[in-house]
Amino acid sequence: MERKSNTQQKLHIKRGDTVKVLSGDDKNKTGKVLEILTEKSRAIVEGINIITKHQKPSAGKPEGGIKKIEAGVHLSKLMLVEPSSGKPTRTGRKLNDKGKLQRYSKKSGEFIK
């Protein structure tokens, strides 16, 4: 019997992080990550990539109309903003003092929560 391996990819961004958009219509804007869609390699960021969705009235939601919601942004277009300095930084992983892998800022060398 074959052993199943962990196929979930390690991401440089987590829910709750502040990120900067590198390209597209919302270039240079920053926002907080609301949700990560790992299977599509996308993130939903607060106030970024706003789309209009036309919703038909139904029994569950009798009020229809046009709603503005955030759509997913590909992870390659996002860069983590360092919490201490507020500047965007690349991230890496290294062992902390407890022996666990933890994200760190390549710009300052500090660990990220």
HUWOKA-V426508 format. One record per residue. N is the residue number from 1. RES is the residue in one letter. PHI is phi in radians with two decimals (* if undefined). Layout:
n: [N:N]
res: [RES:RES]
phi: [PHI:PHI]
//
This chain:
n: [1:2:3:4:5:6:7:8:9:10:11:12:13:14:15:16:17:18:19:20:21:22:23:24:25:26:27:28:29:30:31:32:33:34:35:36:37:38:39:40:41:42:43:44:45:46:47:48:49:50:51:52:53:54:55:56:57:58:59:60:61:62:63:64:65:66:67:68:69:70:71:72:73:74:75:76:77:78:79:80:81:82:83:84:85:86:87:88:89:90:91:92:93:94:95:96:97:98:99:100:101:102:103:104:105:106:107:108:109:110:111:112:113]
res: [M:E:R:K:S:N:T:Q:Q:K:L:H:I:K:R:G:D:T:V:K:V:L:S:G:D:D:K:N:K:T:G:K:V:L:E:I:L:T:E:K:S:R:A:I:V:E:G:I:N:I:I:T:K:H:Q:K:P:S:A:G:K:P:E:G:G:I:K:K:I:E:A:G:V:H:L:S:K:L:M:L:V:E:P:S:S:G:K:P:T:R:T:G:R:K:L:N:D:K:G:K:L:Q:R:Y:S:K:K:S:G:E:F:I:K]
phi: [*:-1.42:-1.49:-1.41:-1.70:-1.32:-1.72:-1.28:-1.34:-1.46:-1.91:-1.52:-2.25:-2.17:-1.12:1.71:-1.25:-1.67:-2.24:-2.00:-1.51:-1.58:-2.64:1.83:-1.14:-1.74:-0.99:1.26:-1.50:-2.10:-2.89:-1.67:-1.31:-1.61:-2.74:-2.01:-1.86:-1.16:-1.19:-1.86:0.95:-2.31:-2.33:-1.74:-2.00:-1.08:1.39:-2.03:1.01:-1.34:-2.11:-1.75:-2.07:-1.56:-1.99:-1.42:-1.10:-2.39:-1.14:-1.25:-2.21:-1.16:-1.53:-1.60:2.06:-1.77:-2.09:-1.80:-2.34:-1.47:-1.80:-1.24:-2.10:-1.15:-1.09:-1.23:-1.61:-2.01:-2.30:-1.16:-1.70:-1.14:-1.10:-1.33:-1.74:1.41:-1.85:-1.19:-2.57:-1.41:-2.14:-2.44:-2.25:-2.60:-1.27:-1.56:-1.17:-1.58:1.51:-1.88:-1.24:-2.47:-1.21:-2.46:-1.43:-1.31:-1.35:-1.87:1.48:-1.40:-1.30:-1.83:-0.51]
//
